[in-house]
Amino acid sequence: MLDQNTRAAILKLHEKGHGTRAIARALRVSRSAVRDVVRLGSEQVPRIEREQKAAALHDEIVRLNESCKSNLIRVHEELLLQGATLSYQALTAYCRREGIGHEPNKPAGRYDFEPGEEMQHDTSKHEAPIGGKLCVAQTASVVLCYSRMLFFQLYPRFRRFECKLVLDDAARYFKGVAGRCMIDNTHVVVLRGTGKDMVPVPEMVAFGERYGFEFRAHEKGDANRSARVENPFNFIDNNFLAGREFRDWEHANQEARLWCDKVNATYSPKLHASRRELFAAELPRLKPLPIWVPEVYLLHHRIVDAEGYVHVDGNRYSAPYQLIGRRMEVRETRDRIELFEGPRKVANHARHIGSNDKWITVPEHRPPRGQGRSKNSTSPEEKELICIDPRLSGYVAGLKRRCNGSGVLGMRRLLRMVRDYPREPLVRALATAEHYRLYDLDRLERMILRQIANDYFVVPSDRDNDDEGDDHDR
């Protein structure tokens, strides 16, 4: 079939008065073809209309395509069961021509970046053999857009904490950051909005300002905008994770860093250079790291339980036994669990990732064996009571003998009474209680209250009660 340019040439030569034979000889086509073009009088290539077997089944194909979820293999099987004599190739060709379950490919966008202009961050879910079993791993990647320098790490889950970790590790790996970090509208960074209207979480804004970059999000459906970081995920899945096994998550991330070193130094035919060579030109344009960057940590508040442990991510970490019942500030870093009592660090543990119900104990956090507090030991409360008034020593000794254990709870309550009530009435009540061997602290407190009732409280007399009753009757 003659193309459109040849048809236009035939018509132009015909208009100039050239004969059919001369036109055919000049264009090296048949005379019949020249006559057909002259007869049609148009340079447009006519469409060849052929009878299509699938045309009679159009409505049924549309219905089956919807019920079979656009699976044309199932559509073809159902048509054959209904008696249709249609090949699978004819069905797919008809569906392409008629646009049934088929959308034409859209052109990919092209983006050019200057050195140090942008880096892209994204995550993808993969399966990795870690610790002898197949685990779901969140692969978090960061790529410099100009040089394509790649850095990624694996995590059992991905939260705002892990997002900060991978960005911090990438900044240290690249020895700087680009001025803009492109993301894909992830809720880890986004507070509200999408695309150019995206508003990041203030916590992540502050994190970016510390390094000197800002977060941007691409428009919904514009996945090509983040292609620099999307493309390597398939390479990671089919190369790095293929045939490798890891002892734990730390080992996996060490191997990931070594693999990045190897890939970044390999020559790329597409780039006509290695990523390292392009990075040498980009490094001077990156924003350098601050002279001091605080370590990324996730803050928890925990109370040391009765066994002397705090719970973090399903694992238990020991604390000094003297802090049982105290509220601790727990900082979860990349590889450590740190316990703080106020500004002071009181414990430091290796962080266990991807495991549950682990008990991590430091021997120094347990009391010395056989040297626990005995019943005859003197508690701080007992010392304070005797120091306040030596006259209380007799009753304190008797109370200690009759209390369970070392009597700390009873001493604490008695100390509260000494602090709250006047001293002399309290001493007289204690002397009476000690004489009658009365160590019920509820009764003791009632005795003290009777001692001070007339001095500190207005107790209505019987006459006052009668007058009040008469007034009420009136």
C-alpha positions in Angstrom: 0.0 0.0 0.0 1.3 3.4 -1.0 2.1 5.8 1.8 0.7 9.3 2.1 3.7 11.1 0.7 3.8 8.9 -2.4 0.1 9.6 -3.0 0.6 13.3 -2.7 3.4 13.2 -5.3 1.2 11.2 -7.7 -1.5 13.9 -7.4 0.9 16.7 -7.8 2.5 15.2 -11.0 -1.0 14.5 -12.4 -1.9 18.1 -11.9 1.2 19.2 -13.9 0.0 17.1 -16.9 2.2 14.1 -16.6 0.8 10.8 -17.9 0.2 7.6 -15.9 3.2 5.8 -17.4 5.6 8.7 -16.7 4.4 9.0 -13.1 4.7 5.2 -12.6 8.2 5.2 -14.0 9.3 8.2 -12.0 8.0 7.0 -8.6 8.7 3.3 -9.4 5.1 2.2 -8.7 2.6 0.3 -10.8 0.4 2.1 -13.3 -2.7 0.6 -11.7 -1.7 2.1 -8.4 -1.3 5.5 -10.1 -4.7 5.2 -11.7 -6.3 4.2 -8.3 -4.8 7.3 -6.6 -5.9 9.6 -9.4 -9.4 8.2 -9.3 -9.7 8.7 -5.5 -8.3 12.2 -5.8 -7.0 12.2 -2.2 -3.7 11.7 -0.6 -5.2 10.1 2.5 -4.5 6.4 2.9 -7.9 4.6 2.8 -8.6 2.2 5.6 -9.1 -1.4 4.8 -12.4 -2.6 6.1 -12.4 -6.3 6.8 -15.2 -8.3 8.4 -14.4 -9.0 12.0 -15.7 -12.1 13.7 -15.7 -10.4 17.1 -17.9 -7.5 15.9 -21.0 -9.6 16.2 -20.0 -10.4 19.8 -19.3 -6.8 20.8 -21.9 -6.5 23.5 -21.1 -9.9 25.0 -17.3 -9.1 25.0 -18.0 -5.9 26.9 -20.1 -7.7 29.5 -17.6 -10.5 30.0 -14.7 -8.1 30.2 -16.4 -6.4 33.2 -17.4 -9.6 34.9 -14.0 -11.2 34.3 -12.1 -8.1 35.6 -10.5 -7.3 32.3 -8.9 -10.8 32.1 -9.1 -11.5 28.4 -8.0 -15.1 28.8 -11.1 -15.7 30.9 -13.2 -13.8 28.4 -12.0 -16.0 25.6 -12.7 -19.2 27.6 -16.3 -18.0 28.3 -16.8 -17.1 24.6 -15.6 -20.6 23.6 -18.1 -22.2 26.1 -20.9 -20.2 24.4 -19.9 -21.7 21.0 -17.9 -18.8 19.5 -15.2 -19.7 16.9 -12.8 -16.9 17.7 -9.0 -17.1 18.3 -7.5 -15.4 21.3 -5.3 -13.2 19.0 -8.4 -12.0 17.1 -10.1 -11.2 20.5 -7.2 -9.2 21.8 -6.7 -7.3 18.5 -10.4 -6.4 18.5 -10.3 -5.2 22.1 -7.3 -3.0 21.3 -9.0 -1.4 18.3 -12.3 -0.8 20.1 -10.6 0.3 23.4 -12.2 -2.5 25.5 -10.2 -2.9 28.7 -7.3 -1.2 27.1 -5.8 2.2 27.6 -3.1 3.5 25.3 0.2 4.2 27.0 0.9 7.7 28.1 4.2 9.3 27.3 6.7 9.4 30.1 7.9 12.8 31.4 11.5 13.9 31.3 13.0 15.8 34.2 16.5 17.4 34.3 18.1 18.3 37.5 21.1 20.5 38.4 23.7 19.1 40.8 22.5 19.4 44.4 19.0 20.5 43.3 16.9 17.5 44.4 17.0 14.2 46.2 14.1 11.7 46.2 12.9 9.4 49.0 10.4 6.6 48.9 9.7 3.1 50.3 8.8 -0.3 48.9 7.7 -3.5 50.5 9.9 -6.6 49.9 10.5 -10.0 51.4 13.9 -10.7 52.8 15.3 -13.9 54.5 16.4 -12.6 57.9 17.3 -14.7 60.9 16.3 -18.0 59.1 12.8 -16.9 58.1 11.2 -14.8 55.4 10.3 -11.4 56.8 8.4 -8.5 55.3 10.9 -5.7 54.9 10.2 -2.0 54.2 13.0 -0.9 51.8 13.6 2.9 52.4 15.7 4.5 49.6 17.2 7.9 49.0 18.6 8.9 45.6 20.4 12.1 44.4 18.7 13.1 41.2 21.7 14.4 39.3 24.3 11.7 40.0 21.8 8.9 40.8 23.8 8.1 43.9 21.8 5.4 45.7 21.4 4.6 49.4 18.8 2.3 51.1 18.2 0.5 54.3 15.7 -2.3 55.4 13.3 -1.9 58.4 10.7 -4.3 59.8 8.2 -1.3 59.8 8.3 2.3 58.6 7.3 5.1 60.9 8.4 8.7 61.2 11.3 7.5 63.3 12.6 5.2 60.5 12.1 8.0 58.0 14.4 10.2 60.0 16.9 7.4 60.4 17.2 6.7 56.7 17.4 10.4 55.8 20.1 10.9 58.5 22.1 7.9 57.3 21.8 9.0 53.7 23.0 12.5 54.5 26.0 11.1 56.2 26.6 8.7 53.3 26.4 11.5 50.8 28.3 13.9 53.1 25.6 16.5 52.4 22.0 16.9 51.2 20.2 18.4 48.2 18.1 21.5 48.8 14.8 19.7 48.1 13.5 16.2 49.1 10.8 14.9 46.8 8.3 12.4 48.4 5.1 10.6 47.2 2.5 12.1 49.6 3.3 9.6 52.4 1.5 10.1 55.6 4.8 9.8 57.5 5.7 13.3 56.3 2.4 14.8 55.1 0.1 16.6 57.6 -2.5 17.5 55.0 -2.9 18.2 51.3 -1.2 16.7 48.3 1.2 17.8 45.6 2.0 21.5 45.6 -0.6 22.0 48.4 1.1 19.5 50.7 1.8 20.7 54.2 4.4 18.6 56.1 4.3 17.6 59.7 6.0 20.3 61.9 8.3 17.7 63.3 9.6 16.8 59.9 9.9 20.5 58.9 12.1 21.0 61.9 14.1 17.9 60.9 14.6 19.1 57.4 15.6 22.6 58.6 18.3 21.0 60.7 20.0 19.7 57.6 19.0 22.5 55.2 16.4 20.9 52.9 12.6 21.1 52.5 10.1 18.4 51.7 8.0 18.6 48.4 5.4 16.1 47.2 4.6 15.3 43.5 1.1 15.5 42.2 -1.2 12.5 42.6 -0.9 10.2 39.6 2.4 11.7 38.5 4.6 8.8 39.5 7.2 9.7 36.8 8.1 12.7 38.9 9.8 10.4 41.4 11.2 7.9 38.9 14.8 8.4 40.1 14.0 6.6 43.4 11.3 4.3 42.0 13.5 2.6 39.3 16.1 1.0 41.7 13.5 -0.9 43.7 13.2 -3.6 41.1 17.0 -3.8 40.9 17.2 -4.2 44.7 14.6 -6.9 44.7 16.1 -8.9 41.9 19.8 -8.4 42.7 20.5 -7.5 46.3 17.8 -9.7 47.8 18.2 -12.5 45.4 20.0 -15.5 47.0 21.2 -13.5 50.1 20.4 -14.4 53.7 21.0 -12.2 56.7 21.6 -13.0 60.4 19.6 -10.0 61.6 18.4 -6.6 60.6 21.7 -5.0 61.4 23.6 -7.5 59.2 21.1 -6.8 56.4 21.7 -3.0 56.6 25.5 -3.5 56.6 25.2 -5.6 53.5 22.9 -3.0 51.9 25.5 -0.3 52.5 28.3 -2.4 50.9 26.0 -3.2 48.0 25.4 0.5 47.5 29.1 1.2 47.4 29.5 -1.5 44.7 26.6 -0.3 42.5 27.5 3.4 42.8 31.0 2.6 41.6 29.9 0.5 38.6 29.9 2.0 35.1 26.4 2.7 33.8 26.0 2.6 29.9 22.9 4.8 30.4 24.8 7.5 32.2 28.0 7.0 30.3 29.8 7.1 33.6 29.6 5.6 37.1 27.4 7.2 39.8 30.6 8.0 41.8 32.0 9.9 38.9 28.9 12.1 38.5 28.8 12.4 42.3 32.2 14.0 42.3 30.7 16.9 40.3 27.6 17.1 42.5 29.3 16.9 46.0 30.5 20.6 46.0 26.9 21.7 45.2 25.4 19.7 48.1 24.6 21.5 51.4 27.2 20.4 53.9 26.2 18.7 57.2 26.0 20.9 60.3 29.1 20.9 62.6 26.9 18.9 65.1 23.8 16.8 64.4 22.0 15.3 67.4 21.3 11.6 67.3 17.9 10.7 66.0 15.8 9.1 68.7 12.2 8.2 69.5 11.0 9.3 72.9 9.0 7.1 75.3 7.8 7.5 78.9 7.8 4.3 80.9 7.4 3.3 84.5 9.8 0.7 85.8 7.6 -2.3 86.6 7.8 -4.4 89.7 10.3 -6.7 88.1 12.7 -3.8 87.3 12.1 -3.6 83.6 10.7 -1.1 81.0 8.8 -2.3 77.9 9.7 -1.0 74.5 8.4 -2.5 71.2 7.5 -5.8 72.8 10.9 -6.3 74.5 11.9 -5.7 78.2 15.0 -3.8 79.2 16.3 -3.8 82.8 16.7 -0.7 85.0 18.5 -0.3 88.3 16.3 -2.0 90.9 16.3 1.1 93.1 14.2 2.9 90.4 11.2 0.4 90.6 8.0 2.4 90.3 9.8 5.5 89.0 8.8 7.2 85.7 11.6 7.0 83.2 12.4 8.8 79.9 13.3 6.2 77.4 15.2 7.2 74.2 15.1 4.7 71.3 17.9 5.4 68.9 19.2 3.5 65.8 20.9 0.8 67.8 20.5 1.7 71.5 17.8 1.9 74.3 18.8 4.6 76.8 17.0 5.2 80.1 17.1 8.7 81.7 16.0 9.7 85.2 15.6 13.4 84.6 18.8 14.6 82.9 20.9 11.6 84.1 21.4 8.4 82.0 20.9 5.4 84.3 20.9 2.6 81.7 22.1 1.8 78.2 21.1 -1.3 76.2 21.6 -2.6 72.7 18.3 -2.3 70.8 16.7 -5.5 69.6 15.0 -5.0 66.2 12.3 -7.3 64.7 12.1 -9.5 67.8 9.5 -9.8 70.6 9.4 -10.8 74.2 13.2 -10.5 74.7 14.4 -9.9 78.2 17.6 -7.8 78.3 19.2 -7.7 81.7 22.3 -6.0 83.0 23.7 -7.9 86.1 24.5 -4.6 87.8 20.8 -3.7 87.7 19.8 -6.6 90.0 20.2 -6.4 93.8 23.2 -8.4 95.2 22.2 -12.0 95.9 21.4 -12.5 99.6 21.9 -8.8 100.4 18.4 -7.6 100.1 16.9 -5.3 102.8 16.2 -7.3 105.9 13.4 -6.8 108.4 15.9 -5.4 111.0 17.4 -2.9 108.6 16.6 0.8 109.3 14.6 2.5 106.6 15.0 6.2 105.7 11.5 6.9 107.0 12.4 5.4 110.4 15.6 7.4 110.6 13.7 10.6 109.8 11.0 9.9 112.5 13.6 9.4 115.3 15.6 12.4 114.0 12.4 14.6 114.2 11.6 13.7 117.8 13.5 11.0 119.8 10.4 10.6 122.0 8.8 8.7 119.1 11.5 5.9 119.1 9.5 3.6 121.4 6.3 3.6 119.4 8.3 3.4 116.1 10.1 0.2 117.3 6.8 -1.4 118.4 5.2 -0.4 115.0 8.1 -1.9 113.1 7.8 -5.3 115.0 4.1 -5.6 114.2 4.3 -4.5 110.5 4.8 -6.9 107.6 8.3 -6.8 106.1 10.4 -3.8 107.0 7.3 -1.7 107.9 8.1 1.0 105.3 4.4 1.7 104.5 3.5 2.1 108.2 6.5 4.3 108.7 5.5 6.5 105.8 2.0 7.0 107.1 3.3 7.8 110.6 5.7 10.3 109.1 2.9 12.0 107.3 1.0 12.4 110.6 4.1 13.8 112.3 4.4 16.4 109.5 0.6 17.3 109.5 -0.4 17.4 113.1 0.8 19.5 116.1 3.6 17.9 117.9 2.5 17.8 121.6 -1.0 16.4 121.1 0.5 13.8 118.7 3.2 12.8 121.3 0.5 12.4 124.0 -1.6 10.2 121.7 1.4 8.1 120.8 2.3 7.6 124.5 -1.3 6.4 125.2 -1.2 4.1 122.2 2.2 2.7 123.2 0.9 2.1 126.8 -2.0 0.1 125.5 0.0 -1.5 122.7 -2.3 0.0 120.0 -0.6 0.0 116.6 -3.7 0.4 114.4 -2.8 3.7 112.6 -6.5 4.5 111.8 -7.4 4.4 115.5 -4.2 6.3 116.3 -5.2 9.1 113.9 -8.6 9.4 115.5 -7.0 9.7 118.9 -4.8 12.6 117.6 -7.9 14.3 116.2 -9.7 14.1 119.5 -6.6 15.6 121.2 -6.8 18.7 119.0 -10.5 18.9 118.4 -11.2 21.8 120.8 -8.2 23.8 119.7 -8.4 23.5 116.0 -12.1 22.7 115.2 -15.4 24.4 116.2 -17.4 21.6 117.7 -21.1 22.5 118.1 -22.5 22.0 121.6 -25.8 20.3 122.3 -27.5 23.7 123.0 -26.4 24.9 119.6 -27.8 21.9 118.0 -31.2 22.4 119.8 -31.4 26.1 118.8 -30.6 25.1 115.2 -33.4 22.5 115.3 -35.9 25.1 116.7 -34.9 27.6 113.9 -35.5 24.9 111.4 -38.9 24.2 112.8 -39.8 27.8 112.7 
